């Protein structure tokens, strides 16, 4: 509780001080809470929830300070990230390129990804450095291409055992986005993963269509992983599937579908199959729920089934936690 009080005091002081330093300060956040239970004393899952608060303070037209905080149902506060974003292209009036420098704590930068499915399980490329302290330079080239380099500075002194680095380049050419990646997360620089893929999106006869394919090669394990996804959606109905596999024979197939007749209510169904040879439960996960909007609060009731609740391949989609049973959740974004 003392930590929570300290966090609230820090937020209050920042809310008072930052408007003096910055020309524009904005807050956003999300509060989630819920429970999942099969109503037996032995396997009832406790309540689960999180609260997130994000703060963005615009110091001038090219520099912004960002901070993100969170806590959970145990009221354990955490300072998730604190970082500076500096638009070098705007500051130096560059033409044709727009480099943006991000410096700070909490792994604030992730490379653009290609997935089209809700679970995103077809993503096999390395898109995140996992760095605690990160320096990142993201450069937009024209209107179609982007290059990102993000790293933990300790890579300069310890690249043999604890390197954190992601390098990516992506380009959009009409309906196609293609990207290549290299990443290593807490291992030797030579044991990272290299990969790439492409995503195609279009609209035909009022139907939004998407497809992606990805492949990655683990330099340390010398193994290949691959994935692909398909999606389709209209005004009220959408759905997608995602597939992933690797050289060792692990394979999984996910699905997700949504029905939204109104902005006030909807139904979501998602799950997946573990297609790995010898898997104990091929039917891995089913998460089915319906929700209503009470103003800005989303109230959701649903059921989660996990064939192997100890280590499901897919796990909860909308449920507040993993397990088996009925659940309720409450979500407010502001």
GUTOR-476153 format. One record per atom (N, C-alpha, C, O): residue in three letters; z, y, x. Coordinates in steps of 0.2 Angstrom, whole numbers, plus 5000, padded with zeros to 4 digits. Example, Ala and Ser with C-alpha at 12.3 -4.5 7.8 and 13.67 -1.06 7.14 Angstrom:
! GUTOR-476153
ALA503949725066;ALA503949785062;ALA503949845066;ALA504249835071;SER503549895064;SER503649955068;SER503950005064;SER504050065067;
//
This chain:
! GUTOR-476153
UNK500049945004;UNK500050005000;UNK500050065004;UNK499750115003;UNK500450065010;UNK500450125015;UNK499750135017;UNK499550195018;UNK499350085019;UNK498650095021;UNK498250135016;UNK497850175017;UNK498350115009;UNK497950135004;UNK498150215003;UNK497650255002;UNK498750235004;UNK498950295003;UNK498650345009;UNK498450395008;UNK498650315015;UNK498350345021;UNK497650365019;UNK497350415021;UNK497250315017;UNK496550315015;UNK496450375010;UNK495950415011;UNK496850375005;UNK496750425000;UNK496850495003;UNK496550545001;UNK497350495007;UNK497550565010;UNK496950585015;UNK496750645015;UNK496650535018;UNK496050555023;UNK495450575018;UNK495150625020;UNK495350545013;UNK494850565009;UNK494950635006;UNK494450675005;UNK495550645004;UNK495750715001;UNK495650765006;UNK495350825005;UNK495850755012;UNK495750805018;UNK495050815019;UNK494850875020;UNK494650765019;UNK493950775020;UNK493550805015;UNK493150845016;UNK493750795009;UNK493550825003;UNK493650905003;UNK493250945001;UNK494250925006;UNK494350995007;UNK494051025013;UNK493751085013;UNK494050985019;UNK493751015025;UNK492951015025;UNK492751065028;UNK492650965023;UNK491950955024;UNK491551015020;UNK491051035023;UNK491751035014;UNK491351095011;UNK491351155016;UNK490851195015;UNK491851165020;UNK491951225024;UNK491451215030;UNK491051265032;UNK491351155032;UNK490851135038;UNK490151125036;UNK489651135039;UNK490051105030;UNK489451075027;UNK489151125021;UNK489551145018;UNK488551125021;UNK488251165015;UNK488151125009;UNK488151155004;UNK488151065009;UNK488051025003;UNK488450955004;UNK488350915009;UNK488950945000;UNK489350875000;UNK489250844994;UNK489250864988;UNK489050774994;UNK489050734988;UNK489450674989;UNK489550644994;UNK489650644983;UNK490050584983;UNK489650534978;UNK489350554974;UNK489750474980;UNK489450414976;UNK489950354977;UNK490350354982;UNK489950314972;UNK490350254973;UNK490250204968;UNK489850204963;UNK490650144968;UNK490550094964;UNK491250054963;UNK491550044968;UNK491450044957;UNK492050004956;UNK491849934952;UNK491549944947;UNK492049884955;UNK491949814952;UNK492549774951;UNK493049784956;UNK492649744946;UNK493249704945;UNK493049644940;UNK492649654936;UNK493449584941;UNK493249534937;UNK493649474938;UNK494049474943;UNK493549414935;UNK493849354936;UNK493449294934;UNK492949304930;UNK493549234937;UNK493149174936;UNK493649124935;UNK494049114939;UNK493649084930;UNK494049024929;UNK493748974925;UNK493348984920;UNK494048904926;UNK493848854922;UNK494448834917;UNK494448784914;UNK494948884918;UNK495548874913;UNK495948814915;UNK496348794910;UNK495948784921;UNK496348734923;UNK496848764928;UNK496648804932;UNK497448744928;UNK497948774933;UNK497748764940;UNK497948804945;UNK497348704942;UNK497248684949;UNK496648724952;UNK496648734958;UNK496148744948;UNK495548774951;UNK495448844948;UNK494848864949;UNK495848874945;UNK495748944943;UNK495648994949;UNK496048994954;UNK495149024949;UNK494949074954;UNK495249144952;UNK495249164947;UNK495649174957;UNK495949234956;UNK495449294954;UNK494849284955;UNK495749344952;UNK495349404951;UNK494949424957;UNK495249414963;UNK494449454956;UNK494049484962;UNK493749554960;UNK493549564955;UNK493749594965;UNK493449664964;UNK493449704970;UNK493749684976;UNK493049754970;UNK492949794976;UNK492849864973;UNK492649884968;UNK493049914978;UNK492849984976;UNK492550014982;UNK492750004988;UNK492050054981;UNK491650084987;UNK491650154986;UNK491450184980;UNK491650194991;UNK491650264990;UNK491150294996;UNK491350275002;UNK490650324995;UNK490150355000;UNK490150425000;UNK490150454994;UNK490250455005;UNK490250535006;UNK489650555011;UNK489550525016;UNK489250605009;UNK488750625013;UNK488850705013;UNK488850735008;UNK488850735019;UNK488950805020;UNK488350825024;UNK488350815030;UNK487950875021;UNK487450895024;UNK487650965028;UNK487751015025;UNK487650955035;UNK487851005039;UNK487251065040;UNK487451125039;UNK486651045040;UNK486051085040;UNK485551045037;UNK485650995035;UNK484951075037;UNK484351045034;UNK484150975038;UNK483750935035;UNK484350965044;UNK484150915048;UNK484750865050;UNK484550815053;UNK485350885048;UNK485950835050;UNK486350825045;UNK486550875041;UNK486550765044;UNK487050745038;UNK487550695041;UNK487350645045;UNK488150705039;UNK488750665041;UNK488850615035;UNK488950635030;UNK488950545036;UNK489050505031;UNK489650465033;UNK489750445038;UNK490050445027;UNK490650405028;UNK490650355022;UNK490450375016;UNK490850295023;UNK490850245018;UNK491550205018;UNK491750185024;UNK491950205013;UNK492550175012;UNK492550115007;UNK492150125002;UNK493050075008;UNK493050015003;UNK493749995002;UNK494149995007;UNK493949954997;UNK494549914996;UNK494349864992;UNK493849854988;UNK494849814991;UNK494749754987;UNK495349744982;UNK495749784982;UNK495349684979;UNK495849674974;UNK496549674977;UNK497049674973;UNK496549654983;UNK497249654987;UNK497449724989;UNK497949734993;UNK497049774988;UNK497149844990;UNK497149854997;UNK497649885000;UNK496749815000;UNK496649825008;UNK496049865009;UNK495549855009;UNK496249935011;UNK495749985012;UNK495349965019;UNK495649945024;UNK494749995019;UNK494349985025;UNK493850045026;UNK493650065021;UNK493850065032;UNK493350115034;UNK492750085036;UNK492650065042;UNK492250075032;UNK491650035033;UNK491150065038;UNK490850035042;UNK491050135037;UNK490550165042;UNK490650235042;UNK490950265038;UNK490450265048;UNK490550335049;UNK489950355054;UNK489950335060;UNK489450395052;UNK488950405056;UNK488550465055;UNK488650495049;UNK488150495060;UNK487750555059;UNK487050535059;UNK486750485062;UNK486650565054;UNK485950555054;UNK485650625055;UNK485750675052;UNK485150625060;UNK484850685063;UNK484150675063;UNK483850635066;UNK483750715059;UNK483050715058;UNK482750755064;UNK482650815064;UNK482550715069;UNK482250755075;UNK481650785074;UNK481450835077;UNK481250745070;UNK480550775068;UNK480550845065;UNK480250885066;UNK481050855060;UNK481150915057;UNK481450965061;UNK481251025061;UNK481950945066;UNK482250995070;UNK481751025075;UNK481851085077;UNK481350975078;UNK480851005083;UNK480151015080;UNK479651025084;UNK480051015074;UNK479451035070;UNK478850985073;UNK478351015075;UNK478950925073;UNK478450875076;UNK477950865070;UNK478150865064;UNK477350845072;UNK476850835067;UNK476550765068;UNK476450745074;UNK476450725063;UNK476250665064;UNK476750605065;UNK476550545063;UNK477350625067;UNK477850575068;UNK478550605066;UNK478550665066;UNK478950565064;UNK479550595061;UNK480150545064;UNK480350505060;UNK480450555070;UNK480950515072;UNK481650535069;UNK481750595069;UNK482050485067;UNK482650505064;UNK483150465068;UNK483150405068;UNK483650495071;UNK484150465075;UNK484850455071;UNK485050505067;UNK485050395071;UNK485750375068;UNK486250355073;UNK486050305077;UNK486850385073;UNK487350365078;UNK487950365075;UNK488150405071;UNK488350305076;UNK488950305073;UNK489250235073;UNK489050185077;UNK489650215068;UNK490050155068;UNK489950115061;UNK489850155056;UNK489950055061;UNK489850015055;UNK489249985054;UNK489049975048;UNK488749985058;UNK488149945057;UNK487749985051;UNK487549945047;UNK487650045052;UNK487350085046;UNK486550075045;UNK486350095040;UNK486250045050;UNK485450045049;UNK485249975049;UNK485449925053;UNK484749955044;UNK484449895043;UNK483749895043;UNK483549945039;UNK483349855046;UNK482649855045;UNK482349845038;UNK482749805035;UNK481849875037;UNK481549855030;UNK481349785029;UNK481149755034;UNK481549755024;UNK481349685022;UNK480849675017;UNK480649725014;UNK480649615016;UNK480049595013;UNK480149555006;UNK479649545002;UNK480749535005;UNK480849484999;UNK480649514992;UNK480749584991;UNK480449474988;UNK480249494981;UNK480749464976;UNK480749474970;UNK481149404978;UNK481549374974;UNK482249404973;UNK482449444978;UNK482649394968;UNK483249414967;UNK483749394972;UNK484149434975;UNK483749334974;UNK484249304979;UNK483949324986;UNK484349334991;UNK483349334987;UNK483049354994;UNK483149304999;UNK483149315005;UNK483149234996;UNK483349185001;UNK482649165005;UNK482749135010;UNK482149195004;UNK481549185008;UNK481549225014;UNK481049215018;UNK482049275015;UNK482049315021;UNK482349275026;UNK482949255026;UNK481949265032;UNK482149225037;UNK482149265044;UNK482349235049;UNK481849325043;UNK481749365049;UNK482449405051;UNK482849405046;UNK482549425057;UNK483149455059;UNK483049535058;UNK482649565061;UNK483449565053;UNK483349635051;UNK483949675052;UNK483949735051;UNK484449645055;UNK485049685056;UNK485349665063;UNK485449605065;UNK485649715066;UNK485949695073;UNK486649675073;UNK486849645077;UNK486949685067;UNK487649675067;UNK488149715071;UNK488749695072;UNK487849765074;UNK488249805078;UNK488849845075;UNK488749865069;UNK489449845078;UNK489949885076;UNK489849965078;UNK489950005074;UNK489649975084;UNK489450045086;UNK488650035087;UNK488449995090;UNK488350085084;UNK487650075083;UNK487250145085;UNK487450195083;UNK486750145089;UNK486250195090;UNK485650175087;UNK485350115090;UNK485250205083;UNK484650185080;UNK484150245080;UNK484350305078;UNK483550225081;UNK483050275081;UNK482450245076;UNK482150195078;UNK482350275071;UNK481850255066;UNK481350305066;UNK481450365064;UNK480750285067;UNK480150335068;UNK479650325063;UNK479350265063;UNK479450365058;UNK478950365054;UNK478250385057;UNK478250445060;UNK477750355057;UNK477150375060;UNK476650385055;UNK476450335052;UNK476450445054;UNK475950455048;UNK476350445042;UNK476950455041;UNK475950415037;UNK476250395030;UNK476250325029;UNK476450305024;UNK476050285034;UNK475950215033;UNK476450165038;UNK476550115036;UNK476650195043;UNK476950145048;UNK477650175050;UNK477850235050;UNK478150125052;UNK478750145054;UNK478950095060;UNK478750035060;UNK479350125065;UNK479650085070;UNK480350095071;UNK480550155070;UNK480750045071;UNK481450045072;UNK481750015078;UNK481549955080;UNK482150045082;UNK482550015087;UNK483350035086;UNK483450095085;UNK483749985085;UNK484449995083;UNK484849945088;UNK484649885088;UNK485349975091;UNK485749925096;UNK486449955097;UNK486550015095;UNK486849905099;UNK487549925101;UNK487449945109;UNK487249905113;UNK487750005111;UNK487650025118;UNK487949975123;UNK487749975129;UNK488449935121;UNK488749885125;UNK488149835128;UNK488349795133;UNK487549835125;UNK487049785127;UNK486849805135;UNK486549765138;UNK487049875136;UNK486849895143;UNK487249865148;UNK487049855154;UNK487849835147;UNK488349805151;UNK488449735150;UNK488649695154;UNK488249715144;UNK488449645142;UNK487849615138;UNK487949605132;UNK487249605141;UNK486749575137;UNK486649505137;UNK486249475134;UNK487149475141;UNK487149395142;UNK487449355137;UNK487349305135;UNK487949395134;UNK488449355129;UNK488449385122;UNK488649355117;UNK488449455122;UNK488649485116;UNK488149545114;UNK488349605112;UNK487449535114;UNK487049585113;UNK486949595106;UNK486849545102;UNK486849655103;UNK486649675096;UNK486049715097;UNK486149775099;UNK485549695094;UNK484849735094;UNK484449705089;UNK484349645088;UNK484049755086;UNK483549735081;UNK482949785083;UNK483049845083;UNK482349765083;UNK481749805084;UNK481249785079;UNK481149725078;UNK480949825075;UNK480549805070;UNK479949865070;UNK480049915071;UNK479449835067;UNK478849885066;UNK478549865059;UNK478349805058;UNK478449905055;UNK478049895048;UNK477549945046;UNK477550005048;UNK477049915042;UNK476549965040;UNK476349945033;UNK476349885031;UNK476149995029;UNK475949985022;UNK475150005022;UNK474950055024;UNK474749955020;UNK474049965019;UNK473849945012;UNK473749885010;UNK473849995008;UNK473649985001;UNK474249944998;UNK474849964998;UNK474049894995;UNK474649854991;UNK474949804996;UNK475449764994;UNK474849805002;UNK475149755007;UNK475549795012;UNK475449845015;UNK476149765013;UNK476649785018;UNK476749725023;UNK476949675021;UNK476649745029;UNK476649695035;UNK477249715040;UNK477249775041;UNK477549665043;UNK478149685047;UNK478249635052;UNK478149575051;UNK478449655058;UNK478649605064;UNK479349625066;UNK479549685066;UNK479749575068;UNK480449595070;UNK480649555076;UNK480349495078;UNK481149585080;UNK481549545085;UNK482249565084;UNK482349625083;UNK482649515084;UNK483349535083;UNK483849485086;UNK483649425087;UNK484449505089;UNK484949465091;UNK485649495089;UNK485749555089;UNK486049445087;UNK486649475084;UNK487249435087;UNK487449385085;UNK487549465092;UNK488149445096;UNK487949385100;UNK488449335101;UNK487449375103;UNK487249325108;UNK486849345114;UNK486749405114;UNK486649305118;UNK486249325124;UNK485549355122;UNK485249335117;UNK485349405125;UNK484749445123;UNK484149395123;UNK483649405119;UNK484149345127;UNK483549295126;UNK483549245121;UNK483149205120;UNK484149245117;UNK484149195112;UNK484149215105;UNK484349185100;UNK483849275104;UNK483749305098;UNK483149275094;UNK482949215095;UNK482949305088;UNK482449275084;UNK481849325084;UNK481949385083;UNK481249305084;UNK480649345083;UNK480249315077;UNK480249255076;UNK480049365073;UNK479649345067;UNK479249395064;UNK479249455066;UNK478949385058;UNK478549425054;UNK478349405048;UNK478549345046;UNK478049445044;UNK477849425037;UNK477449485034;UNK477349535037;UNK477349465027;UNK476949515024;UNK477149515016;UNK477349455014;UNK477049565013;UNK477249575006;UNK476649605002;UNK476349655004;UNK476449574996;UNK475949604992;UNK476249624985;UNK476549584982;UNK476149684983;UNK476349704976;UNK475749744973;UNK475349774976;UNK475649724966;UNK475149754962;UNK475349754955;UNK475849724953;UNK474949794951;UNK475049794944;UNK474449774940;UNK473949804942;UNK474449724936;UNK473849704933;UNK473949694925;UNK474449654923;UNK473649734921;UNK473749724914;UNK474449734912;UNK474649704907;UNK474749784915;UNK475449804914;UNK475949754916;UNK476549764915;UNK475749704921;UNK476249654924;UNK476349674931;UNK475849674935;UNK476949684933;UNK477049694940;UNK477149624944;UNK477549584942;UNK476649624949;UNK476649554953;UNK476849564960;UNK476749624963;UNK477149514963;UNK477349524970;UNK477349454973;UNK477449404970;UNK477249454980;UNK477249394984;UNK477349414991;UNK477149464993;UNK477749364994;UNK477849375001;UNK477849315005;UNK478049265002;UNK477749315011;UNK477849255016;UNK478049275022;UNK477949335025;UNK478549235025;UNK478849255032;UNK478949195036;UNK478949135034;UNK478949205042;UNK479049155047;UNK479449185053;UNK479349245055;UNK479949145056;UNK480349165062;UNK480449105066;UNK480449045065;UNK480449125073;UNK480549075078;UNK481249095082;UNK481249145085;UNK481749045082;UNK482349055085;UNK482249045093;UNK482148985094;UNK482249095097;UNK482149075104;UNK482649035108;UNK482548995112;UNK483249035105;UNK483848995108;UNK483748925106;UNK483748875110;UNK483748915099;UNK483748845097;UNK483048815097;UNK482948755096;UNK482548855098;UNK481848835098;UNK481648805092;UNK481348745092;UNK481748835086;UNK481648805080;UNK481248865075;UNK481348925077;UNK480848835071;UNK480548885066;UNK480848885059;UNK481048825057;UNK480848935056;UNK481048945049;UNK480548985045;UNK480149025048;UNK480448975039;UNK479949005035;UNK480149015028;UNK480648985025;UNK479849055024;UNK480049075018;UNK479449105014;UNK479049135017;UNK479549105007;UNK478949135003;UNK479249144996;UNK479749114994;UNK479049204993;UNK479249214986;UNK478749244982;UNK478249264984;UNK478849234975;UNK478349264970;UNK478849294965;UNK479349274963;UNK478549344962;UNK478849384956;UNK478349414951;UNK477749424953;UNK478649414945;UNK478249444940;UNK478649484935;UNK479249454934;UNK478449534932;UNK478849574928;UNK478549624923;UNK477949654925;UNK478749634917;UNK478549674912;UNK479049724911;UNK479649724914;UNK479049764905;UNK479549814903;UNK480149774902;UNK480649804904;UNK480149724898;UNK480849694896;UNK480949624900;UNK481549604899;UNK480449594903;UNK480549524906;UNK480349524913;UNK479849554915;UNK480749494917;UNK480549494924;UNK480849424927;UNK481349394924;UNK480449394932;UNK480749334935;UNK480449324942;UNK479949364944;UNK480749284946;UNK480549274953;UNK480749204955;UNK481249184953;UNK480449184960;UNK480649124964;UNK480649134971;UNK480249174974;UNK481049104975;UNK481049114982;UNK481149044986;UNK481549004983;UNK480849034991;UNK480848964995;UNK480948975002;UNK480749025005;UNK481448935005;UNK481548945012;UNK481548875015;UNK481848825011;UNK481448865021;UNK481448795025;UNK481548815032;UNK481348865035;UNK481648755036;UNK481648765043;UNK481448695046;UNK481348645043;UNK481348695053;UNK481148635056;UNK481648575056;UNK481448525057;UNK482248595054;UNK482748535054;UNK482748505047;UNK483048455046;UNK482348525042;UNK482248495036;UNK482648525030;UNK482648505025;UNK483048585032;UNK483448615027;UNK482948655022;UNK482548695025;UNK482948645016;UNK482548685011;UNK482948705005;UNK483348665002;UNK482748765002;UNK483048784996;UNK482548824992;UNK482148854994;UNK482648814985;UNK482248854980;UNK482648884975;UNK483048854972;UNK482548954975;UNK482948994970;UNK482549014965;UNK481949024965;UNK482849034959;UNK482549064954;UNK482949124951;UNK483549114951;UNK482649174948;UNK483049224944;UNK482649254939;UNK482049264940;UNK482949264933;UNK482549294927;UNK482949344924;UNK483549334923;UNK482649394921;UNK483049444917;UNK482749464911;UNK482049474911;UNK483049474905;UNK482849494899;UNK483249564897;UNK483849564896;UNK482849614897;UNK483149684895;UNK482849714889;UNK482449764890;UNK483049694883;UNK482749724877;UNK482849794876;UNK482549834873;UNK483449824880;UNK483649884879;UNK484049904885;UNK484249864889;UNK484149974886;UNK484549994892;UNK485249984891;UNK485649994895;UNK485449964885;UNK486149954883;UNK486349884884;UNK486949864884;UNK485949834884;UNK486149764885;UNK485549724888;UNK484949744888;UNK485749664891;UNK485249624894;UNK485549554895;UNK486149544895;UNK485149504898;UNK485349444900;UNK485049424907;UNK484449444908;UNK485449394911;UNK485149374917;UNK485349294919;UNK485849274917;UNK484849264921;UNK484949194923;UNK484649184930;UNK484149204932;UNK485049154935;UNK484849144941;UNK485149074944;UNK485649054941;UNK484849044949;UNK485148984952;UNK484648964957;UNK484248994960;UNK484848894959;UNK484448874965;UNK484548794966;UNK484948764963;UNK484048764969;UNK484048694971;UNK484048684978;UNK483648714982;UNK484548644980;UNK484548624987;UNK484048564988;UNK484248504986;UNK483448574991;UNK482948524992;UNK483048484999;UNK482548445000;UNK483548495002;UNK483648465009;UNK483748385008;UNK484148365003;UNK483448345012;UNK483448275011;UNK484248255012;UNK484548275017;UNK484448215007;UNK485148195008;UNK485648245005;UNK486248225006;UNK485448295002;UNK485948344999;UNK486348314994;UNK486048274990;UNK487048324994;UNK487448294989;UNK487248314982;UNK487348274977;UNK487148374981;UNK486948404974;UNK486348444975;UNK486348504977;UNK485748414972;UNK485148454972;UNK485148514968;UNK484948564970;UNK485448514962;UNK485548564957;UNK486148604960;UNK486748594959;UNK486048654964;UNK486548694968;UNK486948744964;UNK487548744964;UNK486548784960;UNK486948844957;UNK486548864951;UNK485948864950;UNK486948884946;UNK486748914940;UNK487148964938;UNK487748954937;UNK486949034937;UNK487349084936;UNK486949124930;UNK486449154930;UNK487249114924;UNK486949144917;UNK487449184914;UNK488049174914;UNK487249244912;UNK487649294910;UNK487349344905;UNK486649354906;UNK487649384901;UNK487449434897;UNK487849494898;UNK488449494900;UNK487649554897;UNK488049614898;UNK487849674893;UNK487349674890;UNK488349714892;UNK488249774888;UNK488449834892;UNK488849824896;UNK488149894891;UNK488349954894;UNK488849994889;UNK488650014884;UNK489450004892;UNK489850054888;UNK489850114892;UNK490350134896;UNK489350154890;UNK489250214894;UNK489050194901;UNK488550164902;UNK489350214906;UNK489150204913;UNK489450134916;UNK489250114921;UNK489850104912;UNK490150044914;UNK489849984911;UNK489649974905;UNK489649934916;UNK489249874914;UNK489849814913;UNK490149804917;UNK489849794907;UNK490349734905;UNK489949674904;UNK489449664900;UNK490149624908;UNK489749564909;UNK490149504908;UNK490649494910;UNK489849454904;UNK490149394902;UNK489649334904;UNK489049344903;UNK489949284908;UNK489449234910;UNK489749164912;UNK490349164911;UNK489349124915;UNK489549054917;UNK489249044924;UNK488649054924;UNK489649024928;UNK489449004935;UNK489548924936;UNK490148904935;UNK489048894938;UNK489048824940;UNK488848814947;UNK488348844949;UNK489248784952;UNK489048774958;UNK489148694960;UNK489748674960;UNK488648664961;UNK488648594962;UNK489148574968;UNK489548524967;UNK489148614973;UNK489648604979;UNK489948664980;UNK489748704984;UNK490448684976;UNK490848744976;UNK491148764983;UNK491248814984;UNK491248714987;UNK491548724994;UNK491048764998;UNK491248805002;UNK490348744998;UNK489848775002;UNK489148774999;UNK488748735001;UNK489148814993;UNK488448814990;UNK487948844994;UNK488048894998;UNK487348824993;UNK486748854997;UNK486648924994;UNK486448974998;UNK486748934988;UNK486549004985;UNK487149034983;UNK487249094985;UNK487549014978;UNK488149044976;UNK488049094971;UNK487549104968;UNK488649134970;UNK488649184964;UNK488049234965;UNK487949254970;UNK487749244959;UNK487249294958;UNK487549364955;UNK487449414958;UNK487849354949;UNK488249414946;UNK488949394945;UNK489349444944;UNK489149334946;UNK489849314946;UNK490249354951;UNK490049364956;UNK490949374949;UNK491349404954;UNK491549364960;UNK491749394965;UNK491449304960;UNK491649254965;UNK491349194965;UNK491049174959;UNK491349154970;UNK491049084969;UNK491549034966;UNK492149054965;UNK491348984963;UNK491748934960;UNK491348904954;UNK490748904953;UNK491748874949;UNK491448844943;UNK491848864937;UNK492448864937;UNK491548894932;UNK491848924926;UNK491548984923;UNK491049004925;UNK491949004918;UNK491749064914;UNK491949124918;UNK492449124922;UNK491649184917;UNK491849244921;UNK491749304917;UNK491349304912;UNK492049354919;UNK492049424916;UNK492049474922;UNK492349464926;UNK491549524921;UNK491549574927;UNK491449644924;UNK491149644918;UNK491649694927;UNK491649754925;UNK491349804931;UNK491649794936;UNK490849834930;UNK490549874935;UNK490349944933;UNK490049954928;UNK490649994937;UNK490550064936;UNK490250094942;UNK490550094948;UNK489650124942;UNK489350164947;UNK489350234946;UNK489250254940;UNK489550274951;UNK489550344950;UNK489250384956;UNK489250444956;
//
